[in-house]
């Protein structure tokens, strides 16, 4: 899901345990039918082979929440074009340290936002937290747009980062909890699609900045409008039925389930929710220390490792270097090159939305990283072999676009989607918060050292290392990732609990 700014056999994880270790653990009643059997029946009751619109009731709520990812993508790209004009007007032109600070302060805010998101979602729920979190996004955008000094710009970018850090954690959780099981993967890819749309929008809107040195203020003002839409729109969105059940609003949970998933799903879903609550002794507020306990620490390890591998597979480095690659074949406009990469990424995300609930998360993740590895090695071959210059450049372009496409098919959307699916109800917010904190740290490190590594070793060894990490990521996905396709979140948790009996 995540692009950042720079600038078969199911392997069963041991069970989720309650903190009430003195109590006898309750066991879940589990049905024997195939995981998608009852879901398909309830969501496509016609059974005549006609169109299945079971995803439609949840779609407006998911679409609205994914507006946060549009903002994420927009703020990734909004500084790419006008940073020189901003530096000139605010008095730090020619100072790479301060220019880098404008970028990195965003990451610092996002890191802090990710840390706080777990506790917020436990207490307020996703819907209300997303709504409240829109305020730093609005204030940060306006403060940045009105900035007349570096300090004002830094405060604005920090507030925006804070809001983005919270939302990147909450939106995947919200989508996974309100989506029908059969469509959870496809609807979950709206996070990646929204990010792509935001990046493309920022690139299009950044074109006038090449001729208008003050256009950057307009671009930053524009960033506040989606945040306003998110603030007011989430007032009409539903709360997660799982959160409603957790806080005792059972009737509201039943209403949401009936409206979004169908009347036939109400009884079974409520039974699942309550079984999970009983298994945790009725206490679903988690602490950070629980992530050190088994098996939460294993899921936290998987979540953190997925983001480490995603970032060190080179997505931000490839994005940065792509403009130079395109320049070598005559595409001199960095905006045009970025748009080509952005549309390729968008196409991959759309393809993922079609495949993810058909092929499953694990296959997409493995295939994605294998494709990324092949792309990196193709670029290394093009740059290291005695080929005709034009052929070498064309192979580099092909490798770059193939890398972006395969990233968007799996490593991008699946990473953020599968972590909340594997997490238990009580620790979902904390594990997601921890995982995204790891993401932001790795994001910062890649941005900090990428150019230095290229200067010291050359682009081919660096890209070869990205290819190696991609291969390692495919191996990790094969042996550590559990396939979650077609199972409700509670069913996944039940299976993981029962595996230790």
C-alpha positions in Angstrom: 0.0 0.0 0.0 2.5 2.2 0.9 4.7 4.3 -1.3 6.6 6.9 0.6 8.1 10.2 -0.2 11.7 10.5 -1.1 12.8 12.7 -1.9 -1.1 -24.0 -0.6 -0.5 -25.3 2.9 -1.4 -22.9 5.6 1.3 -22.3 8.1 -0.5 -22.0 11.4 0.6 -19.4 13.9 0.2 -20.4 17.6 -2.9 -19.1 19.3 -3.8 -15.7 20.6 -4.1 -15.9 24.3 -6.0 -13.9 26.8 -4.2 -11.8 29.4 -6.3 -13.7 32.0 -3.8 -16.6 32.3 -5.3 -17.9 35.4 -8.6 -18.6 33.7 -9.3 -21.7 31.7 -9.3 -20.8 28.1 -12.6 -21.1 26.3 -12.8 -23.0 23.1 -14.6 -21.8 20.0 -17.3 -23.7 18.2 -16.2 -24.0 14.6 -18.1 -24.8 11.5 -16.8 -27.3 9.0 -18.0 -25.8 5.7 -15.6 -24.0 3.3 -14.8 -20.5 4.4 -16.5 -18.8 1.5 -19.5 -21.0 1.4 -21.8 -19.2 3.7 -20.5 -15.9 2.7 -21.2 -16.5 -1.0 -24.6 -17.7 -0.2 -25.5 -14.6 1.9 -24.0 -12.0 -0.4 -25.1 -13.5 -3.7 -28.4 -15.0 -2.8 -29.8 -15.2 -6.3 -27.6 -18.2 -7.1 -28.5 -17.8 -10.8 -25.0 -16.8 -12.0 -26.1 -13.1 -12.2 -24.0 -10.1 -11.1 -22.9 -10.2 -7.5 -23.2 -6.8 -5.9 -22.5 -7.9 -2.3 -19.6 -5.4 -2.1 -21.9 -2.4 -2.9 -23.4 -1.6 0.6 -19.9 -1.3 2.1 -18.3 0.5 -0.8 -19.4 4.1 0.0 -17.9 3.8 3.5 -14.7 2.2 2.3 -14.4 4.8 -0.5 -14.8 7.7 2.0 -12.2 6.2 4.3 -9.8 5.8 1.5 -9.9 9.5 0.9 -7.3 9.6 3.7 -5.0 7.6 1.3 -5.6 10.1 -1.4 -4.3 12.7 1.0 -1.3 10.5 1.8 -0.4 10.2 -1.9 -1.0 13.9 -2.4 1.3 14.9 0.4 3.9 12.5 -0.9 4.1 14.2 -4.2 3.2 17.8 -3.4 6.8 18.8 -2.5 8.5 17.1 -5.4 8.1 19.9 -7.9 7.9 23.2 -6.0 10.5 22.5 -3.3 13.0 24.8 -5.1 10.5 27.7 -5.3 9.6 27.1 -1.6 13.2 27.2 -0.6 13.8 30.4 -2.6 10.8 32.2 -1.2 11.4 31.1 2.4 15.1 31.9 2.4 16.8 28.5 2.5 17.7 28.0 -1.1 20.9 26.1 -1.7 20.8 24.6 1.8 20.2 20.8 1.2 20.0 20.2 5.0 17.0 22.5 5.4 15.4 21.2 2.2 15.8 17.7 3.6 14.3 18.8 6.9 11.1 19.9 5.2 10.8 16.3 3.9 12.0 14.5 7.0 9.8 16.4 9.5 6.8 14.9 7.7 8.2 11.4 8.4 8.8 12.3 12.1 5.2 13.4 12.5 4.0 10.2 10.8 6.1 8.1 13.2 4.6 9.8 16.2 1.1 9.5 14.7 1.5 5.8 14.2 2.6 5.3 17.8 -0.6 7.0 19.1 -3.0 5.4 16.7 -3.3 2.1 18.6 -4.7 3.7 21.8 -7.0 6.0 19.9 -8.7 3.2 18.0 -9.1 1.2 21.1 -11.0 4.0 22.8 -12.7 5.9 20.1 -13.0 3.4 17.2 -11.8 3.9 13.7 -14.5 6.1 12.4 -14.4 8.8 15.0 -10.6 8.8 15.1 -10.3 9.2 11.4 -12.7 12.1 11.7 -10.8 13.8 14.5 -7.5 13.1 12.8 -8.6 15.3 9.8 -8.0 18.4 11.9 -4.2 18.3 11.9 -4.4 17.5 8.2 -6.4 20.7 7.6 -4.4 22.9 10.0 -1.1 21.5 8.7 -2.1 22.2 5.0 -3.2 25.7 5.7 -0.2 26.6 7.9 2.1 25.3 5.2 0.3 27.2 2.5 0.5 30.5 4.5 4.1 29.9 5.7 6.5 32.9 5.5 9.4 31.2 7.3 11.0 27.9 7.5 9.7 27.3 11.0 6.1 27.8 9.9 6.6 25.4 7.0 8.1 22.8 9.4 5.2 23.0 11.8 2.7 22.6 9.0 4.5 19.6 7.5 4.8 18.1 11.0 1.1 18.4 11.6 0.3 16.9 8.2 2.7 14.0 9.0 1.0 13.5 12.3 -2.4 13.1 10.6 -1.0 10.9 7.9 0.7 8.6 10.5 -2.6 8.0 12.3 -4.7 7.5 9.1 -2.3 5.1 7.4 -2.8 2.8 10.5 -6.5 3.2 10.9 -7.8 3.1 7.3 -6.7 -0.5 6.6 -8.2 -1.6 10.0 -11.5 0.2 9.3 -11.7 -1.3 5.8 -10.9 -4.8 7.0 -13.6 -4.5 9.7 -16.5 -3.1 7.7 -15.9 -5.1 4.4 -17.7 -8.4 3.7 -15.3 -11.2 4.0 -15.7 -12.2 0.3 -14.6 -8.7 -0.8 -12.3 -7.6 2.0 -9.2 -8.0 -0.2 -10.6 -6.1 -3.2 -12.0 -3.3 -1.1 -8.7 -3.2 0.9 -6.8 -2.3 -2.3 -8.6 1.0 -2.3 -5.8 2.1 0.1 -3.2 1.7 -2.6 -5.5 3.0 -5.4 -6.2 6.1 -3.3 -2.5 6.7 -2.7 -1.8 6.4 -6.5 -4.6 8.9 -7.2 -3.2 11.3 -4.7 0.3 11.1 -6.2 -1.0 11.6 -9.7 -3.2 14.5 -8.7 -0.2 16.2 -7.0 1.9 15.8 -10.1 -0.7 17.2 -12.4 -1.3 20.1 -10.1 2.4 20.7 -9.8 2.9 21.4 -13.5 2.0 25.2 -13.2 4.7 25.5 -10.5 7.4 25.3 -13.2 6.3 28.7 -14.5 4.6 30.2 -11.4 7.0 30.5 -8.4 4.0 31.1 -6.0 1.8 28.2 -7.2 3.0 26.0 -4.3 0.8 27.9 -1.9 -2.3 27.0 -4.0 -1.2 23.4 -4.1 -1.0 23.2 -0.3 -4.3 25.0 0.1 -5.9 22.4 -2.2 -4.6 19.7 0.2 -7.1 20.9 2.8 -10.2 20.2 0.8 -10.0 16.4 0.9 -9.5 16.6 4.6 -12.6 18.7 5.0 -14.5 16.1 3.0 -13.1 13.4 5.3 -14.1 15.3 8.4 -17.8 15.8 7.4 -18.1 12.6 5.4 -17.1 10.3 8.2 -20.0 11.7 10.2 -22.3 9.6 7.9 -20.0 6.5 7.7 -20.7 3.5 9.9 -18.7 2.4 12.9 -17.0 -0.9 12.7 -19.5 -3.6 13.9 -16.6 -5.3 15.7 -15.8 -2.2 17.7 -19.5 -1.6 18.4 -19.8 -5.1 19.8 -16.7 -4.6 21.9 -18.1 -1.5 23.6 -21.5 -3.1 24.2 -23.5 -1.4 21.5 -24.9 -4.7 20.3 -28.1 -3.4 18.6 -26.0 -0.9 16.6 -23.6 -3.7 15.6 -26.5 -5.8 14.3 -27.9 -2.9 12.3 -24.5 -2.3 10.6 -24.1 -6.0 9.8 -27.6 -6.2 8.3 -27.1 -3.1 6.2 -23.6 -3.9 5.0 -23.4 -7.7 4.9 -27.0 -8.9 4.7 -29.6 -10.1 7.2 -28.4 -13.7 7.1 -25.0 -12.7 8.4 -26.2 -11.0 11.6 -26.5 -14.0 14.0 -23.3 -15.8 12.9 -21.2 -12.6 13.0 -22.4 -11.5 16.4 -21.7 -15.0 17.7 -18.2 -14.8 16.3 -17.6 -11.3 17.8 -18.8 -12.4 21.3 -16.8 -15.6 21.2 -13.6 -13.5 20.7 -14.6 -11.2 23.5 -15.3 -14.1 25.9 -12.0 -15.7 25.0 -10.3 -12.5 26.1 -12.1 -12.4 29.4 -14.2 -9.4 28.2 -11.1 -7.1 28.3 -10.2 -6.0 24.8 -8.1 -2.9 25.7 -4.5 -3.9 25.0 -1.1 -2.6 26.1 2.1 -2.2 24.2 3.8 -4.8 26.5 1.4 -7.4 25.2 3.3 -7.3 21.9 6.2 -8.9 23.8 3.9 -11.9 24.7 3.4 -15.0 22.5 1.9 -15.1 20.0 1.3 -11.3 19.6 5.0 -10.9 19.3 5.1 -13.2 16.3 2.4 -11.3 14.4 4.2 -8.0 15.4 7.4 -9.5 14.0 5.7 -10.5 10.8 4.2 -7.0 10.5 7.4 -5.2 11.1 9.4 -7.6 8.9 7.0 -7.1 6.0 7.6 -3.3 6.1 11.4 -3.7 6.5 11.5 -6.0 3.4 9.1 -3.7 1.5 11.2 -0.6 2.1 14.6 -2.2 1.6 13.4 -3.9 -1.6 14.0 -0.3 -2.9 10.7 1.2 -3.8 11.7 4.8 -2.8 15.1 4.5 -4.4 13.6 3.3 -7.7 11.1 6.1 -7.6 13.8 8.7 -7.0 16.2 7.3 -9.7 13.4 6.7 -12.3 13.4 10.4 -13.4 17.1 10.0 -14.3 16.4 6.7 -16.1 13.7 8.4 -18.2 15.9 11.4 -18.9 18.5 9.1 -20.5 15.9 8.1 -23.2 14.9 11.6 -24.0 12.1 12.2 -21.5 13.5 15.4 -20.1 10.4 16.5 -18.0 10.6 15.0 -14.5 6.9 15.6 -14.1 6.1 13.6 -17.3 8.4 10.8 -16.1 6.8 10.7 -12.7 3.3 10.6 -14.2 4.3 7.6 -16.3 5.5 5.8 -13.2 2.3 7.0 -11.3 0.0 5.6 -13.9 1.9 2.3 -14.1 1.5 2.1 -10.3 -2.2 2.9 -10.6 -2.7 0.1 -13.2 -1.0 -2.4 -11.0 -3.2 -1.4 -8.0 -6.3 -1.9 -10.2 -5.1 -5.3 -11.3 -4.5 -6.2 -7.6 -8.1 -5.4 -6.8 -9.2 -7.9 -9.3 -6.8 -10.7 -8.3 -6.5 -10.4 -4.5 -9.7 -12.3 -3.6 -9.3 -14.8 -6.4 -5.6 -15.7 -6.0 -5.1 -14.8 -2.4 -2.8 -12.6 -0.5 0.1 -15.0 -0.2 0.4 -15.8 -4.0 0.2 -12.1 -4.8 2.9 -11.2 -2.3 5.3 -14.0 -3.5 4.6 -13.2 -7.2 5.0 -9.5 -6.6 8.5 -9.8 -5.0 9.6 -12.3 -7.6 8.6 -9.8 -10.3 10.4 -7.0 -8.5 13.5 -9.1 -8.2 13.4 -9.9 -11.9 13.0 -6.2 -12.7 16.0 -5.2 -10.6 18.2 -7.8 -12.2 17.0 -6.7 -15.6 18.1 -3.1 -14.9 21.4 -4.4 -13.5 22.0 -6.4 -16.7 21.1 -3.4 -18.8 23.6 -1.2 -17.0 26.4 -3.7 -16.6 26.5 -5.5 -20.0 28.2 -4.3 -23.2 24.9 -3.5 -24.9 24.0 -0.9 -27.4 23.2 2.3 -25.5 19.6 2.6 -26.8 18.9 -1.1 -26.0 20.4 -0.5 -22.5 18.2 2.5 -21.9 15.1 0.7 -23.1 15.7 -2.3 -20.9 16.2 0.1 -17.9 12.8 1.7 -18.7 11.1 -1.7 -19.0 12.7 -2.8 -15.7 11.6 0.3 -13.9 8.0 0.1 -15.1 7.8 -3.6 -14.5 9.1 -3.1 -11.0 6.5 -0.4 -10.3 3.7 -2.6 -11.7 4.6 -5.7 -9.8 5.1 -3.7 -6.6 1.6 -2.3 -6.9 0.1 -5.8 -7.5 1.3 -7.3 -4.3 4.0 -5.7 -2.1 2.2 -2.4 -2.0 -1.5 -3.3 -1.2 -1.1 -6.7 0.5 1.4 -5.6 3.1 -1.0 -3.1 4.8 -4.0 -5.4 4.3 -2.7 -8.7 5.7 -1.3 -7.3 9.0 -4.8 -6.4 10.5 -6.1 -9.7 9.1 -3.5 -11.7 11.1 -3.8 -9.6 14.2 -6.1 -10.5 17.1 -9.1 -8.2 17.9 -7.5 -6.9 21.1 -4.1 -6.1 19.6 -4.9 -5.1 16.0 -4.4 -1.3 16.6 -1.2 -1.7 18.5 0.3 -4.2 16.0 -0.6 -1.9 13.1 0.8 1.1 14.9 4.1 -0.8 15.6 4.3 -2.0 12.0 3.9 1.4 10.6 6.5 2.9 13.0 8.9 0.4 11.5 7.8 1.5 8.1 8.6 5.1 8.7 12.0 4.4 10.3 13.0 2.3 7.2 11.5 4.9 4.9 13.8 7.5 6.5 16.9 5.3 6.4 16.5 4.5 2.7 16.0 8.2 1.9 19.0 9.2 4.0 21.5 6.7 2.6 20.3 5.8 -0.9 22.2 8.5 -2.8 25.3 8.0 -0.7 25.3 4.3 -1.6 24.8 5.0 -5.3 27.7 7.5 -5.2 30.0 5.0 -3.5 29.1 1.8 -5.2 27.2 2.7 -8.4 23.6 2.1 -9.3 24.0 -1.6 -10.4 25.3 -3.0 -7.0 22.6 -1.0 -5.2 19.8 -2.3 -7.5 21.3 -5.8 -7.2 20.9 -5.6 -3.5 17.3 -4.5 -4.0 16.8 -7.6 -6.1 18.3 -9.7 -3.4 16.0 -8.3 -0.8 13.1 -8.9 -3.1 14.0 -12.6 -3.4 14.4 -12.8 0.4 10.9 -11.2 0.7 9.4 -13.9 -1.5 10.9 -16.6 0.6 9.7 -14.9 3.8 6.2 -14.7 2.4 6.2 -18.4 1.4 7.2 -19.6 4.9 5.7 -17.0 7.3 2.5 -15.7 5.7 -0.8 -17.3 6.4 -3.4 -17.2 3.6 -6.4 -15.3 4.9 -8.5 -15.2 1.7 -12.2 -16.1 2.2 -12.1 -16.2 6.0 -13.6 -13.7 8.4 -11.3 -12.0 10.9 -12.8 -14.0 13.7 -12.5 -17.2 11.8 -8.8 -16.5 11.3 -8.4 -15.8 15.0 -10.3 -18.9 15.9 -8.2 -21.1 13.7 -5.0 -19.6 15.2 -6.3 -20.2 18.7 -7.3 -23.8 18.0 -4.0 -24.6 16.5 -2.4 -24.9 20.0 -5.0 -27.3 21.4 
